[in-house]
Structure formats: C-alpha cells, structure tokens
Amino acid sequence: MNTRQRWTLVLTSVASLMATLDVLVVTTALNTIRLHLGASISELDWTVNAYTLTVAVLLLTAAAAGDRLGRRRVLVAGLTLFTASSAACALAPSTGMLIGARAVQGIGTAMVLPQALSLLSAAFPPETRGKVMGIFAGIIGLATLGGPVIGGAVVQGLAWQWIFWLNVPIGIALIPLTRRHVAESFGPRTRLDVTGLALSGAGVLGLVWGLVRGNAAGWGSPQVYGPLAAGVVLLAVFAGWERRARSPMVPVSIFPNGPFVSASASGFLMTGAMFGSVFFLAEYLQAGMGQGPLAAGVRMLPLTLTLFLVAPVAGRLVGRLGERPIVVAGMLAQAAGLGWMALAAGGAYPALVPAMVLAGTGISAALPAAQNAAVGAVPREAIGVASGVFNAMRQLGGTLGIAIASVVFAAYGGFASPAAVNHGFRAALTATAAISAAGALAGFGLRARTRAGR
C-alpha cells in the first residue's frame, strides 16, 4: 500500500464515518431535544426522517454526478455542505430549523457516501480490495453501532448541540486533505440522464416516504400504500427507461447481473436487521432495564467492538474464500445472535453479551464481503453507479428494518411498563432475526470466489 492509497483509505473512511454517524447518533439525544425545543413526537420523528429521506433519494443522483464531474470534487462539495449544515443544526433555534438543517445535512451525506466508496475502490486493485473493504467496513460499522454510545456520552456530558458541533472541525480538516491527497476519479463521461434521475429519485422518495409514515398514519392508510405503490411503479418504469436510454445513469448490464443484485439484496437486508435491532436495543436498555443514555450506549459495546476487530479480518478472507460463504455465514450468525437476544429479553444484562458478540461478529463479516461483491461485480467504469445503488439499498433497508421492528414492537408490547417493553423487544428482535436470515438466502447468489482483474 503506497502513501496515496493510505491517504485515500484514511480520508474516505473518516468522511464516511462522520456522515454515517449522524444516522443514529441523534437517537439518544431526542428526549433532550424535545425538552429544549418543545418539540412534538411528530417533529422528533422528522429530525430523523428528514435526514433519511434526502440521503436515500439523492444517493443515485450524487453517484451519477460524481462519475461525470469528478468523484473527489463531489466528495469535497458534500463535505463542505455537510459541515456547514452541521453547524446550522447546532445553532437551530427551533425544531423547524433543525429539521431543515437535517435535510441539508442528508444532501451532504448523499454526496459523500457513494464517492468515498468509489474512490476507495478505484485506488486499489481487485486482489487487495477485499482487505481494504474490511478496514473500511469496520470503521463505518463503528459509526452505525456506536452512534447511540457517542450520542449518549455527548448529551450527558456536554449538550445535545455538540453531537453536531463535533462534525465541524473534522469536516474543516478533511476538505483540504482530500483535495491534496486523494486522486481524482471519473466514471463514463456521457450525457446526464435527466429522465432517469427524475424517475429514480421520485421512486425512492415514494418508498421511503411510505415507510417513514407507516407507523404514524397506519399501514392501511392511502398516505402509506399510495406512495409505496407509486414508488414501486416509478422504479419499474426507471428500469425500463434505462434499458433504452442513450446515456443511462445505470448501465443496462447491472439489471441482469446476478452477483450485483444478490450483493445489493444482502446489503438491504443486513442493514435492515442491524438498524432495527440497534434502534430497539437502545430503547430496551433504557426503558426496559432503566439505564441512562450513556450507560445504555456503553452496554452496546459488545456489538461495536466486534465490528472493529472482525471486519478487517473478514475483509482479508474475501480473496481466499470468496464472498458467498462469508456473507451467508455472517448473516446466519447475525440471525442467530438476534434470536438469542430475543430469548434473553427480561433477564439480566450479562445474558445479552454473548448474543451481542455473535450478532456483531456476523454483521462484521458480512458487510465488507457484500460491499466488495457489489463493486467487484461490475466493470471498473461502473463502480460509481454500483456504489450509489448499493448505498441506496442499504439506506432503504435501514428504513424498512426500523419500520418493521416498530410495527412488531407496537403489536406485542409498548412503553407502558418494563414488562411491556420486554415483550415488544422480544418480538421486534425476532423479526430482525428473520430479516437477517433472508439476507443469508440472498447471499447464495454471490460468486463463490472473487474473480481477479476487475
């Protein structure tokens, strides 16, 4: 690994870490924000949903822009926007201003994530890419699962505004370093597929809007099934359009590409299981076991530490074993760990620890292998689009996972008492275990071994 490659790995990992952290770091600060800004429950939901919506809707558009304008250039622009909007979040005097700043923050994140993965993939040859993806996955996985820990520590030790202020110095440092040390990379310089961008953006918007409104409006409401149906139709039209467009934003070869589809499906389901379980584990530790925000976050460390330790090792094994066995075994381990956590609900905390380690080990192994499979299944010039699609699927999966877990939690339990929390948590974790098992089935469509030369 030469000096430029090291810089690329460090800078893209830190940029993705910062952006990914804001997906869940807000969760342990919501109650404090409610008290400080006088926010309603609906407004609190939108401090999360505004971010989720903009990230999911704009990922493909940002990936296409990076291919044509320069991936480093779009990454730097995204970091600039993310940093400025983080300061706006910290300074927000009202919930409405906070929601608006979170939406802009989501735009910055959508610009950062696909470019970081594309630049990293382009900087390393296929024979070493799996190892690098393991390191990358371990770092961003720490952000996803460490979000509640960091959020709880910051809120309890400083103030809720600091979960956003911390992004500002990091972003200011990353921008000039990225310009100096990361090589520019382009995808195919074809005409911009405006129709494709509009169809994909509107389709993803319909899906995410329906998912985030499901629990509030009711899943039988036209406010929910209408956008969901429209999203499915628009994405089907998008796929048809891309097959005959002169300059498609997504290469036609991606649609029948079995390994890429399997990698995206695995990413969708593994993130759904992970987000749904982490979201309700944080709630269970606080509302069910009476822990404070920081104490609850610390008790989730068995999940976080496995990501840091296992993901780099799993990444190195990809080239030796292939992606399929690692994704399948990892997803099955995550499913077993989540099922074990469900059975341990209501008992003492130590009973959860081995289950968290097993679930964390599973996702730590599966995530880098799935990422490597997604970018390795397409030609080099299509890496940018592939990373955008993969990240969009993961974002949608996370939204769906939380939505499904929320529905199951409400059906079998609630927050009326610790016993009700235990019942709801047990049912929600069982549902996420089923989602993870479905991800293992999707993993069987991956190649058994990595093909060199991509």
N, C-alpha and C positions, 0 to 999 in steps of 0.2 A: 504494500500500500504506500503510494508516494504521498508527498506533502499535500498536493492539491486534493487528492482523494480523501485524506484525513480531514482536511478543512471542510470538504463537501459533506462528509458523514456527520461531523460535529454540528455544522451550521444548519443543515436540513433537519437533523434530529431535534436540535433545540427549538427551531422555528415550529416544527410540528408539535413538540412538547408543549410549548406556550399556547398554541392555538387549540390543541386537543384538551388541555387542562380546563379551559373555560366551559366545556360541555357539562361537567359535573361539579366543578368547584363551587358553583352557586348554590347547590342543593342544601348544604349545611348552613348557608347564610340567609335562606329565605325567611325564616321566622324573625330574624333580627331586622331584615329589610322591611318586613311587614310592619313591625312596631315603629321603626324610624320614619318611614314614609307614609304610614297609614294606608298601606295597600290592601286591596281586597284579595280573596283567594284567586279570583279570575285574573287579576293583574299580576299576581305572583306567578301563575302558570305561564303568562305571556313573557315574563322575564326569561324563561327557559325556551318557550316555543318560538319567540321572535328570532332567537339565535338559530334554533334548529331549522326553521323554515328557510331562512336565507342561505344557510350552508348547503342544505340538500338541493334547493332549487338551482343554485348557481355553480355547483361543482363542475358540471359538464361544460357550461359556458366558459368558466375560467380555464379549464383544461384546454379547450379549443383555442382560446385567446393566447395561452402560453405557447402552444405549438406554432402559432403564426407570428406573434410579436416577440417571442423570446421568453423562455421559461424563467430565467433568472430575473429578467425585467419585471415580469408579472409577479414573481415571488417578492421582490423588493417593494413593488407597489402595494401588494397585500399586507406586508409587514408594516408599511407606513400607515395604511388605513386602520389596521388592527390596533396599532399603538395609539394613534390619535383617538380612536373610538373607546379604547380602554380608559383613557383619561376622561373622556366625556361621561362614561359610566360612573366613574368615581366622583365626578362633580355634579351628577344629576340631582336637581333639587326636588324632583317629583317622580312618581312611578312612570308616568307617561314619557318623560325624558329618558328615564333609564331603559324602558322598552325600546324606544327609538335608537338609542346608542347601542343596545344589544343587537338590534337588527343590522346596523352598520358593522359592528364587530363580526357578525356572521358573514358578511360580504368579504371582509378581510380574510377570514378563515377559509372560505371557499377558494380564494385566490392562492392561499399558502399551501394547503394540503396536497392537491394534485401536482403542483410544481415541485414541491420538496421530494415527493416520491419519484417523479420523472427525472429530476436532476440527479438524484442518487442512483437510480437505475442506469442512466446514461454514463455515469462516471466509472462504473465497474463492469468488467467482463462477466459473462454468464458463469464462469467457473468459480468466481469468488462472490457473486451477488448474493447467494443464499446466506453466507456467513454475515455479510453486511446487513441484510434484511433482518437477521436475528437481533443484531445490536440495535438497529433502528426500531424494531417492534418492541424490544424490551424497554426502550426509553419512552416511546409514546404510550405503551401499555401502563407504565408507571403513572403517567398523567391521567389516564382514564380511571384507573382504580385508586390512584392516590388523591384524586380530586376532593373527595369528602374529608380526607385527613387534613390536607392543606387548608381547605376552606374552614374546617372547624378550628384549626390552630390559629389562623389569621383572625377570624371573627372573635374568638375568645380572648386572644392576646392583644389584638390591636383594635380594628374596627372593620365593618363589612366593606368599606370603600377600598381597603388595602388589597382585597382579592383582585381588584382591577389595577390599582396603582403599581403593583409588583410587575405588571407586564411592561410598563413604560420604560424603565431603564434597560430591560432585556431587549426590547424592540429597538431602542435607540442604538444599542451596541451591535445588534445583528445586521442592521441595514448597511453600514459601510463595510463591515467584514464580508458580507455576502457579495457585495459589488466587487470587492478586491480579490477574494479567494475562490469563488465558485465560477467555473467556466460557463459561458452562455451555451444554451442548447435549444434547438428548434425541432419541430415536427415538420410534416409536409406543409409547404407554403402554398396552399391552394386558396381559392376564394372562400370567404366566410359563408357558411351555410346558415343564412339568417332564418329560413323556414325551419330547419332542423333545430336551431337554438330555441326558437319560439315554442315548437311542439314539445321538445324535451323539458324545457323549463315549466311550461304550463302543466304538463303531465305529472311531473314530480311534485309541483305545487298542489295539485289536486289530491295526490296520495297523502302527502304529509299533512295537509290541512284536514283531511278527513280523519287521519289517525290522531292528531292532537286535539280534535274537537270531540272525539268519540265518547270519552268518559263524561265530559261536561254536558253535551247535548243529548246523549243516548245513542247507542249504535243503530237503533231503528229509525233515527231521525233523518229526514231528507238533507239536513245540513251536513250529515256524515256520509250516508251512502251515495248521495249525489256527487260530491267531489271525488269520492273514491272511484265511482264508476267512470266519471269523466276523465280521471287520471289514467285509468287503465286503457280507455279508448284512445286518448291522445298519445299515449306511449306506443300503442299498437300502430296508430297512424304514423308516428315518428319512425318506427322500424320499417314500415312500408315505404315511406318517403326516402329514407336513407339508401334503400336498395336501388332507387332510380335517380337520385340526385347526382348532378355532375361533379360536385365537390362535397361529398358527405362529411359531416363532422365526425361521424363514427364509421370507420371502414366497414364495408359490407362483410368482410371476412370475419369480423367479430361475432356476428349473429349466429352462424352455424359452428363456431369454434367451441367444441365441447369442453376442453380443459379450461378455457377462459370463463365460460358460463358456469362450470362447476366451481371454479375458484370464487367467482362473484357470489354465487348462491351460498357457498360456505361462509364467506365474509359477512353476508347479510344475516345468516342465522347465528353465527358465533357472536356477532356484536349484539344481536337482539337478546340472546341468552345472557351475555355479560352485563349489558346495561340494565336489563330488567332485574337481574339478581342483585347487582350492586346497589341500585336505587332502593330496593326494599330491604336489603341487609342493613343499610344505614338507618332506615326507619325502624326496623325491628330492634336494633341495638339501643336506639334512643327511646322509642315509645313502648317497646315490649320489655326491655331489660333495664330501663331507667338511666342510661348513660347520657352524659353531656355530649355536645358536638365533637369536642376534641377526643374525649375518651372513646367514643364510638369510632371515630376515624382511626385511632391507634389500634383498636381491636380488629380492624380490617386489614392490618398489615400482612397477615399470612398470605392474602391474595396478592398484594403488591410485591412483596419480596420474591415470590416465585417468578413473577414476570421478569424481574431484574436478573435473576440467576439462571432461569431456564431458557428464556428466549434466545440469547446468544448461542447457547449450546445447540438448541434445536436448529437454528439457522445454519450452523456448520454441518449438521447431519443431513440437510436437504440434498446436497450434492452427492452424498454417499448412499442414502436410502431412497431418495425421490420424495416428491411432495405428497403423494397419495397416502402412504402409510402414516406419515406424521400428522396430517390433517385428520384422518379418520381416527387414529388412536387418541389424538389430543381432544377432539370433540367428544369422544366417548368418555374420556377421563373427566372432562368438564361436566358432562351429563351425570356421571356417577357422583361427582363431588356435590353438585347442586341437589341431587336427590338425597344424598346423605345429610346435607344441611337441612333439608325439609324435615327429615325424620328426627333430627336433633333439636328442632324448634321446641321451645318450652323448657329445655333443660339448662344446665349450667354452661357458661361460655366455653370452658375447655373442650366440651364435646363438639363444638363447631370447628375447632382449629384444624384437625386432620382433614375434615371435609373441605375447608377453605384451601388448604395446601393442595389437595387433589384437584379441585376445580381450577385453581390458579395455575398449576402445572400444565393442565390440559390446554387452557387458552394460550398460555405462554408458548407451547409447542406449535399449536395450530396456526396462530396469527402470522408469524414470519413465513411459514410454508405457504399459506394461502396468498399472501402478498407476492411472494416470489413466483408462484404459479400464475398469478394474474398478469404480471408484466413479462413473464417468460413465455407465455402462450401466444404472444403477438409479435409481429416484426418490430425491429428496433424503431422504425419511424412512427409506429402506432403506440409507443409506450405512454405518451402523454394522455391520449384518449383512454387507454386502458386503465391508467391510474385514476383518471377522473371518474370513470364508470365504477371502478372498484370502491373508491371512497364514497361515491353517491349511494351505492348499495349498502355499504356499512352504515352510513348515516340513516338511511331508511330503515335498516334492520334495527338500529338502536331505538328509533322512534316507535317502531312496531313492538319491540320487546317490552318497553316500558308500558305501552298501551295495553298489551295483552296481560301483563302481570298486574296492572292496575285493575282491570276488569275482574280478574280471578280473585284478587285480594278483596275487592268490594263485595263479591258474591259470597265469599266464605268467611269473611271477618270484617274488621274495621278498627277504628281508633278509640272505641268506647271504653275499652279496658285492656290490660295487658293480655288477658286470655284471648280476647277478640283479635288482638294484633298477632298473637301466636298462630291462631287458626288461619288468618289471612296470609301470613308469611309462609306457612307450610304449603298452602295451596299455590301461592304465587311462585315459590321456588320449584314446585313440582312442574308447573307449566314451563318455566325456563329450562328445566332439565329436558323436557320433551322437545323444545326448540333446538337445544344443543344436539340431541340425538338425531334430529332431522338434518342438522348440519353435517353429521358424520356420514349419513347416507349420500348427501350431495358430494362429499369428498371422494366417493368412489369413482366419480367421473374424471378425476385428475390423472395425469400421467404417473406411472409407477416410478419413473426415474426422470431426472432433469435432462433435457436434450441440450447438448453443447452447441455453441455458435449462434445463439440468439442475441 
